Amino acid sequence: MLEIKYELKPQRKKEQFVSDKSLGFGLLRTDHMFLMDYSDGKWHSARIIPYQELNLFPGAVSLHYGQNIFEGLKAFKHKDREIYTFRIDKHAERFNNSAEALCMPKISIEDQIQAIHSLVDIDRNLFPEVKDASFYIRPFMFGTQDCLGVKPSNTYTYCVIISPSGSYYPQGFHPIKLLITKQFHRAAPGGIGNAKTGGNYAASLRAAVKAASFGAKQVLYTDVNNKTIEEAGAMNHFHVTKDREIIIPKFTDTILKSVTSTSIIELASRLGCKVKQETIYLDEFIKGINNGFVTEAGGLGTAAVVSPVGTYVFDDGKELIVGNGEAGPITRKMYNLFTAIQIGEEKAPEGWLKKVQRKL
Ligand SMILES: Cc1ncc(COP(=O)(O)O)c(C=O)c1O
């Protein structure tokens, strides 16, 4: 159990979130942040303070050698006016897996939950009262030792910030386009592709710029041999077959184990579909779209939720349209069930939603 010190701003008046569009996704911040430091083998100085700049030595290991990790999870307001975090334990578990991959210290699941819930509780009055709103919560950890040498830091800071957010895709539930390129790869076997660390996203920026030049929202990465489908820049991938099977690439060390994908797998019976994980060969996938075996496709992620993919574009500019290019019925069903569970309108499986207790 953490002993948290509070240094609070005088409560701001409730912000006026006029519409979903004015909110955006990830742009705004609440009033406070959670901080905790690590030195001499221990976490200490847990505190909630006003949102502000961080103090960091210019030689901090994380700035030079990228020793940082993060998570992205959401909280929702239900009809009872209480706020619930979604699958926070799964995100906390993955945070510790990322910590292990980057030689960083872990934080117990209970302490992560306490840190996040305490911050949400303090800033609960800033939850936006608009449709599709969430608190997008960003816990992160970075090496702080002032040391120009490639080795694990001996000091760290853990921080949590919150962004009151609207929908990731303000245009609504419309199919997106993904670029399939042989030019860039996101992760290599034996690397850290299954960790949520800044370097993986830095490595995706050039590819994302190329995707945008094709009018595509993200890149759908293949393995380094351009043979199998891995995942997109910020979401896992799925497709649906004409036999009503939802297929998600097998989790490997080059794919982030998505909490959304895991949840869809667990919801299979309520979706009325089989959900399978397997190795997906790109040439078979393309053949499947052309001969109608693949009927729908999309992405899965906390931010993007369930995003239908209508079109794939390749390096030569050729396009491949999935079905009739529109969001399909199973993708829509996945989205509807998943979001209804998050906002408390459909029954959530045991433990998926945790109520943020009112302490102050
Ligand atoms: C590379 C990558 N893959 C997949 C996902 C989806 O994971 P989750 O559903 O846990 O948000 C994300 C987003 O977190 C991501 O950044």
The ligand as a Gaussian input file, in Angstrom:
#p B3LYP/6-31G(d) Opt

LIG

0 1
 C        1.726000      -1.323000     -31.120000
 C        0.411000      -1.496000     -30.475000
 N       -0.269000      -2.627000     -30.697000
 C       -1.475000      -2.861000     -30.139000
 C       -2.056000      -1.931000     -29.315000
 C       -3.378000      -2.221000     -28.678000
 O       -3.193000      -2.617000     -27.349000
 P       -4.343000      -2.355000     -26.273000
 O       -5.551000      -2.995000     -26.779000
 O       -3.827000      -2.993000     -25.042000
 O       -4.468000      -0.889000     -26.142000
 C       -1.394000      -0.729000     -29.059000
 C       -1.983000       0.277000     -28.170000
 O       -1.785000       0.223000     -26.997000
 C       -0.131000      -0.504000     -29.647000
 O        0.528000       0.630000     -29.421000

